Amino acid sequence: MRNNQRFTAILAGLILLIPAAVFAQFQDPVTLSAEAKTSARAGEVVDIIVRAEMDDEWHIYAINDVPEGPIASKISVSGDAVEKSGRVIEQEPIVEWDEGFEMETRFHKGNSEFTVPVLLKDDIEPGLISVTANVLYQVCNVSLCYPPREVEVPAAIKIEEGKPRDGRTELASASPFDQSGNIDLDAAIDAGFFPFILLAISMGFLALLTPCVFPMIPITVSFFIKQGELEGQNPLKQASVYTIGIMGTFTLLGLILAITLGASGANQLAANPWVNLFIASLFIYFALSLFGMYEIQLPQSLSQFTLQQEGRGGYVGTLFMAVTFTLTSFTCTVQFMGLLLVAASQGQWFWPAIGMVVFSGAFALPFFFLALFPQYLANMPQSGSWLNSVKVVMGFLELAAAFKFLSNTDLVWSWGFFTYKMVLASWAIIMLFTGIYLLGKIQLPHDSKVDSLSVPRMILSFMFITFSLYLGTGLFGQKIHGLINSYLPPPLESSIAAGGDKTGFSEVHALGWHKELEDGLAEAQITGQPVFVDFTGYTCTNCRWMETNVFTEKEVIERFQNMVLVHLYTDGGPNYREHQQYEIDRFGTAALPFYVILSPDDEELARFPGMSRNVGDFIEFLDKGLAG
């Protein structure tokens, strides 16, 4: 629908331009001019001011407009005297919903100014020189848009005599973050190759702090313990193949999904119930093998093939584990990754590919060492007895992780079996069994008899049993704090009626949440309250972390009480595909979680990207939205 209206608007502009070109009667609604803000010396930075004047009924679009919208304006300065130009600074644009494009757009109207910092060459002579401001813009009114137009506007600069002055010889580095702390992908790219790489690395390391990473720790350790027990395996090569496999599959799969399924393709794959069921089955399969029920072996035909390939077969399993890691990590669609996926879905290749490779490299680096050390442990002398105990403990942890992915499948398919209490009870039992096993009271096929209990083993047993009791208290209304709740499915709506105090997540849920934005805006029109929109997912671990650790804070609940609250699920439930596309079209990201506050008239007041462990930042975001 939006594409048809866009085509109609541009076609109308073309039809109007045909007679204008023929009869030379067309007058551009936009008048452009450019001038240097001050005089300057050779080798200094000078600001070029570009002015756009138009009648109130016309407007041009902002430099940093949202993806898939109208043509964003672009301004650069060139000339023989120009060494390079910096990032354009624009006035605060007007933000309004555009019925023609069916999305929120950012534009300028009336008299608008743009500032382009320019570094002059250090060998130019004093006097008056000329540079050219190259301006690309699309001008529209409420009924039509003219085709984009590129105009060259001359500007004169007075060059003074003298050496460059201190403090005037460097262009200000473009910050990859806007005033609200959101990542500006265009600014990050404009900052240059190495600053972009540094941003991708830092975002990759920060993603390691999100809860969705941890399920892969036990399966990585246990898999590479198994690899270390095989003869002829090179631990360094195995760990390297694992890391490179993660980077390769993360980048290629992410780009392919973005191009074929859109910016939300990675989220769709991570939330797919069949994928979650497969990962849960894989975890259970590995857990039973670690318990000694069977040995994982390749089929005979594949084993013969791998022998013929001089032992390369071990890498097949390692690459398979890298793919599994990638599937689970797609739930960590942090803000940076969300922006890259949107850019890739729009046909960009270079920067999204570079960003994904570097991001996934930083993200996978700790797992290189996590894959390396277990293989060396397995090769240590007399490692059989205690190493088998390590494998069994990892098996218990893998079994616990499997329930996370089973509950993801349950949430999407609405089985109603792997509920909050069911998963919590399963974890409590698994942790209890782990503690009893460490005491030597459970003997599995490959275990040696425990004649005496070492102090470390006793302490670990005590920790697991205590943890089991702690989880058990959650079945009787006690709030489970911290990271643990992130992996649990959300409590049922009847949790308050089922018992326990009206606190924590129950109190947040009791405030009442709409499942469609239209319903929230309708209520806001009546109450005059701003609308808090939570882009979330049933399978999003980071979303659960925010809901159970930030939303439950007293200061946050107090602010929620003065808002209309909306959950928009993007991985299941009614209209989830529309919710996905709405987030991408209007806000230019596919990240989860993602929060935005809208006015009753559907204007954006504030946005907050992704998960944050700083409650103060989230409260500041809510206060900004309440202030309007």
Backbone hydrogen bonds, N-H to C=O, Kabsch-Sander energy under -0.5 kcal/mol:
donor,donor_aa,acceptor,acceptor_aa,energy
5,Q,1,M,-2.2
6,R,2,R,-2.5
7,F,3,N,-2.5
8,T,4,N,-2.5
9,A,5,Q,-2.4
10,I,6,R,-2.4
11,L,7,F,-2.8
12,A,8,T,-2.4
13,G,9,A,-1.8
14,L,10,I,-2.3
15,I,11,L,-2.5
16,L,12,A,-2.1
17,L,13,G,-1.9
18,I,14,L,-1.6
20,A,16,L,-1.1
21,A,17,L,-2.8
22,V,18,I,-2.0
23,F,19,P,-2.9
24,A,20,A,-1.0
25,Q,20,A,-0.8
26,F,20,A,-0.8
31,T,53,E,-2.8
32,L,30,V,-0.5
33,S,51,R,-1.8
35,E,49,I,-1.8
36,A,156,A,-1.0
37,K,47,D,-3.1
40,A,158,K,-2.3
42,A,160,E,-0.6
43,G,121,K,-1.1
44,E,41,R,-2.0
45,V,168,R,-2.7
46,V,118,V,-2.7
48,I,116,V,-2.4
49,I,35,E,-3.2
49,I,47,D,-0.6
50,V,48,I,-0.6
50,V,114,F,-3.2
51,R,33,S,-2.9
51,R,49,I,-0.5
52,A,112,S,-2.7
53,E,31,T,-2.6
54,M,110,G,-1.1
58,W,55,D,-1.7
59,H,140,C,-2.0
60,I,108,H,-2.2
61,Y,138,Q,-0.7
62,A,106,R,-2.6
65,D,62,A,-0.5
65,D,63,I,-0.8
69,G,66,V,-1.0
73,S,61,Y,-0.6
73,S,62,A,-1.2
74,K,136,L,-2.3
76,S,134,N,-1.8
78,S,132,T,-2.6
82,V,79,G,-1.4
83,E,81,A,-0.5
83,E,119,L,-3.0
84,K,119,L,-1.2
86,G,117,P,-3.5
89,I,115,T,-3.0
90,E,88,V,-0.5
91,Q,113,E,-1.0
94,I,107,F,-3.0
96,E,94,I,-0.6
96,E,105,T,-2.1
98,D,103,M,-3.1
99,E,97,W,-0.6
102,E,98,D,-1.3
103,M,98,D,-1.4
105,T,96,E,-3.1
107,F,94,I,-2.4
108,H,60,I,-3.5
110,G,55,D,-0.5
110,G,58,W,-0.5
112,S,52,A,-2.6
112,S,110,G,-0.6
114,F,50,V,-2.4
115,T,89,I,-3.0
116,V,48,I,-2.6
116,V,114,F,-0.5
118,V,46,V,-2.4
119,L,84,K,-3.1
120,L,44,E,-2.8
120,L,118,V,-0.6
121,K,81,A,-2.6
124,I,121,K,-0.7
127,G,159,I,-2.0
129,I,127,G,-0.6
129,I,157,I,-2.6
131,V,155,A,-2.7
132,T,78,S,-3.0
133,A,153,V,-3.4
134,N,76,S,-3.4
134,N,132,T,-0.7
135,V,133,A,-0.7
135,V,151,V,-3.0
136,L,74,K,-3.0
136,L,134,N,-0.5
137,Y,149,R,-2.3
140,C,59,H,-2.4
141,N,144,L,-2.5
145,C,9,A,-0.8
146,Y,139,V,-2.6
149,R,137,Y,-2.9
151,V,135,V,-3.0
153,V,133,A,-2.8
153,V,151,V,-0.5
155,A,131,V,-2.4
157,I,129,I,-2.6
159,I,127,G,-3.9
159,I,157,I,-0.6
160,E,40,A,-3.0
160,E,158,K,-0.6
168,R,165,R,-1.7
178,D,182,N,-2.8
181,G,178,D,-1.9
184,D,176,P,-3.9
185,L,183,I,-0.8
188,A,184,D,-2.3
189,I,185,L,-2.2
190,D,186,D,-2.7
191,A,187,A,-1.6
192,G,189,I,-1.4
196,F,192,G,-1.8
197,I,193,F,-2.3
198,L,194,F,-2.5
199,L,195,P,-2.1
200,A,196,F,-2.4
201,I,197,I,-2.5
202,S,198,L,-2.4
203,M,199,L,-2.4
204,G,200,A,-2.0
205,F,201,I,-2.3
206,L,202,S,-2.2
207,A,203,M,-1.9
208,L,204,G,-0.7
208,L,205,F,-0.8
209,L,206,L,-1.7
210,T,207,A,-1.5
213,V,210,T,-1.4
214,F,211,P,-1.0
216,M,213,V,-1.7
217,I,214,F,-1.7
219,I,215,P,-0.7
220,T,216,M,-1.8
221,V,217,I,-2.4
222,S,218,P,-2.7
223,F,219,I,-2.1
224,F,220,T,-2.1
225,I,221,V,-1.6
226,K,222,S,-1.8
227,Q,223,F,-1.8
228,G,224,F,-1.8
229,E,225,I,-1.0
229,E,226,K,-0.6
230,L,226,K,-0.5
230,L,227,Q,-1.1
233,Q,230,L,-0.8
238,Q,234,N,-2.7
239,A,235,P,-2.6
240,S,236,L,-2.1
241,V,237,K,-2.9
242,Y,238,Q,-2.2
243,T,239,A,-2.2
244,I,240,S,-2.9
245,G,241,V,-2.6
246,I,242,Y,-2.0
247,M,243,T,-2.2
248,G,244,I,-2.9
249,T,245,G,-2.7
250,F,246,I,-2.4
251,T,247,M,-2.2
252,L,248,G,-2.8
253,L,249,T,-2.2
254,G,250,F,-1.6
255,L,251,T,-2.5
256,I,252,L,-2.7
257,L,253,L,-2.6
258,A,254,G,-2.1
259,I,255,L,-2.4
260,T,256,I,-2.6
261,L,257,L,-2.8
262,G,257,L,-0.6
262,G,258,A,-0.9
265,G,262,G,-2.2
268,Q,264,S,-2.6
269,L,265,G,-2.2
270,A,266,A,-2.5
271,A,267,N,-2.2
272,N,268,Q,-0.8
272,N,269,L,-0.7
276,N,272,N,-2.3
277,L,273,P,-2.4
278,F,274,W,-2.3
279,I,275,V,-2.5
280,A,276,N,-2.4
281,S,277,L,-2.3
282,L,278,F,-2.3
283,F,279,I,-2.4
284,I,280,A,-2.3
285,Y,281,S,-2.6
286,F,282,L,-2.4
287,A,283,F,-2.4
288,L,284,I,-2.5
289,S,285,Y,-1.5
290,L,286,F,-2.4
291,F,287,A,-1.7
292,G,289,S,-1.2
293,M,288,L,-2.3
297,Q,295,E,-0.6
303,S,299,P,-2.6
304,Q,300,Q,-2.5
305,F,301,S,-1.8
306,T,302,L,-2.4
307,L,303,S,-2.0
308,Q,304,Q,-2.0
309,Q,305,F,-1.3
310,E,307,L,-1.5
311,G,306,T,-1.7
312,R,306,T,-0.7
312,R,309,Q,-0.7
314,G,311,G,-1.0
315,Y,312,R,-1.9
316,V,312,R,-0.6
316,V,313,G,-1.1
317,G,313,G,-1.1
318,T,314,G,-1.4
319,L,315,Y,-2.6
320,F,316,V,-2.1
321,M,317,G,-2.1
322,A,318,T,-1.7
323,V,319,L,-2.1
324,T,320,F,-2.0
325,F,321,M,-2.5
326,T,322,A,-2.2
327,L,323,V,-2.3
328,T,324,T,-2.0
329,S,325,F,-2.3
330,F,326,T,-1.2
331,T,328,T,-1.3
332,C,329,S,-2.2
333,T,331,T,-0.9
334,V,332,C,-2.2
338,G,334,V,-2.6
339,L,335,Q,-2.1
340,L,336,F,-2.0
341,L,337,M,-2.5
342,V,338,G,-1.7
343,A,339,L,-2.3
344,A,340,L,-2.5
345,S,341,L,-2.1
346,Q,342,V,-0.9
346,Q,343,A,-0.6
347,G,344,A,-1.7
348,Q,343,A,-2.0
353,A,349,W,-2.4
354,I,350,F,-2.7
355,G,351,W,-2.8
356,M,352,P,-2.4
357,V,353,A,-2.3
358,V,354,I,-2.4
359,F,355,G,-2.6
360,S,356,M,-2.7
361,G,357,V,-1.9
362,A,358,V,-2.3
363,F,359,F,-2.3
364,A,360,S,-2.2
365,L,361,G,-1.2
367,F,364,A,-0.7
368,F,364,A,-0.9
368,F,365,L,-1.3
369,F,365,L,-1.1
370,L,366,P,-1.9
371,A,367,F,-1.5
372,L,368,F,-1.4
373,F,369,F,-2.3
375,Q,371,A,-0.5
375,Q,372,L,-0.5
376,Y,372,L,-1.2
377,L,373,F,-2.3
378,A,374,P,-2.2
379,N,375,Q,-0.8
380,M,377,L,-1.3
383,S,380,M,-1.0
387,L,383,S,-2.2
388,N,384,G,-1.7
389,S,385,S,-1.5
390,V,386,W,-1.8
391,K,387,L,-2.2
392,V,388,N,-2.2
393,V,389,S,-2.3
394,M,390,V,-2.4
395,G,391,K,-2.0
396,F,392,V,-2.1
397,L,393,V,-2.0
398,E,394,M,-2.5
399,L,395,G,-2.2
400,A,396,F,-2.0
401,A,397,L,-2.3
402,A,398,E,-2.0
403,F,399,L,-0.9
403,F,400,A,-0.7
404,K,400,A,-0.7
404,K,401,A,-0.9
405,F,401,A,-1.2
406,L,402,A,-2.2
407,S,403,F,-2.2
408,N,404,K,-1.5
409,T,405,F,-1.9
410,D,406,L,-2.3
411,L,407,S,-2.5
412,V,408,N,-1.7
413,W,409,T,-2.6
414,S,410,D,-1.8
415,W,410,D,-1.0
419,T,417,F,-2.0
423,V,419,T,-2.7
424,L,420,Y,-2.2
425,A,421,K,-2.5
426,S,422,M,-2.1
427,W,423,V,-2.5
428,A,424,L,-2.2
429,I,425,A,-2.1
430,I,426,S,-2.4
431,M,427,W,-2.8
432,L,428,A,-1.9
433,F,429,I,-2.6
434,T,430,I,-2.1
435,G,431,M,-2.1
436,I,432,L,-2.4
437,Y,433,F,-2.6
438,L,434,T,-2.2
439,L,435,G,-1.1
440,G,437,Y,-2.0
441,K,436,I,-1.9
444,L,442,I,-0.5
447,D,444,L,-2.2
451,D,449,K,-1.0
454,S,452,S,-0.6
458,M,454,S,-2.2
459,I,455,V,-2.5
460,L,456,P,-2.5
461,S,457,R,-2.3
462,F,458,M,-2.4
463,M,459,I,-2.3
464,F,460,L,-2.3
465,I,461,S,-2.4
466,T,462,F,-2.5
467,F,463,M,-2.5
468,S,464,F,-2.1
469,L,465,I,-2.1
470,Y,466,T,-2.3
471,L,467,F,-2.4
472,G,468,S,-2.1
473,T,469,L,-1.3
473,T,470,Y,-0.5
474,G,470,Y,-0.7
474,G,471,L,-1.1
475,L,472,G,-1.4
476,F,473,T,-1.6
477,G,474,G,-0.9
478,Q,473,T,-1.8
481,H,479,K,-0.6
484,I,481,H,-0.7
485,N,482,G,-0.5
486,S,483,L,-1.3
487,Y,483,L,-0.5
487,Y,484,I,-1.6
488,L,484,I,-0.5
488,L,485,N,-0.7
495,S,492,L,-1.8
496,I,493,E,-0.6
498,A,494,S,-2.1
499,G,496,I,-1.3
503,T,501,D,-2.1
506,S,503,T,-1.1
507,E,503,T,-0.5
507,E,504,G,-0.5
508,V,504,G,-1.7
509,H,505,F,-2.9
510,A,506,S,-2.1
511,L,507,E,-0.7
511,L,508,V,-1.1
512,G,509,H,-1.5
514,H,565,L,-2.8
520,G,516,E,-1.5
521,L,517,L,-2.8
522,A,518,E,-2.1
523,E,519,D,-1.9
524,A,520,G,-2.3
525,Q,521,L,-2.1
526,I,522,A,-0.9
526,I,523,E,-0.5
527,T,523,E,-2.7
528,G,524,A,-3.0
531,V,598,L,-3.3
532,F,530,P,-0.5
532,F,564,V,-3.0
533,V,531,V,-0.6
533,V,596,V,-3.2
534,D,532,F,-0.5
534,D,566,V,-2.9
535,F,533,V,-0.7
535,F,594,F,-2.9
536,T,534,D,-0.8
536,T,568,L,-2.0
540,C,537,G,-0.9
541,T,539,T,-0.8
544,R,540,C,-1.7
545,W,541,T,-2.0
546,M,542,N,-1.9
547,E,543,C,-2.4
548,T,544,R,-2.3
549,N,545,W,-1.8
550,V,546,M,-2.1
551,F,546,M,-2.7
553,E,550,V,-1.7
557,I,553,E,-2.5
558,E,554,K,-2.3
559,R,555,E,-1.2
560,F,556,V,-2.4
561,Q,557,I,-1.8
562,N,559,R,-1.4
563,M,560,F,-2.0
564,V,530,P,-2.7
565,L,563,M,-0.5
566,V,532,F,-2.5
567,H,514,H,-3.0
568,L,534,D,-2.9
568,L,566,V,-0.5
569,Y,567,H,-0.6
570,T,536,T,-2.2
576,Y,573,G,-1.3
579,H,575,N,-2.0
580,Q,576,Y,-2.3
581,Q,577,R,-2.4
582,Y,578,E,-2.4
583,E,579,H,-2.1
584,I,580,Q,-1.9
585,D,581,Q,-3.2
586,R,582,Y,-2.5
587,F,582,Y,-0.5
587,F,583,E,-1.7
588,G,584,I,-1.4
589,T,583,E,-0.9
592,L,333,T,-1.5
594,F,535,F,-1.5
595,Y,608,F,-2.4
596,V,533,V,-1.9
597,I,606,A,-2.9
598,L,531,V,-2.7
599,S,603,E,-2.8
602,D,599,S,-2.4
605,L,597,I,-3.3
606,A,597,I,-1.3
608,F,595,Y,-3.2
610,G,593,P,-1.5
615,V,613,R,-0.9
617,D,614,N,-0.5
618,F,614,N,-1.3
619,I,615,V,-2.4
620,E,616,G,-2.2
621,F,617,D,-1.9
622,L,618,F,-2.2
623,D,619,I,-2.6
624,K,620,E,-2.0
625,G,621,F,-1.8
626,L,622,L,-2.4
627,A,623,D,-2.1
628,G,624,K,-0.8
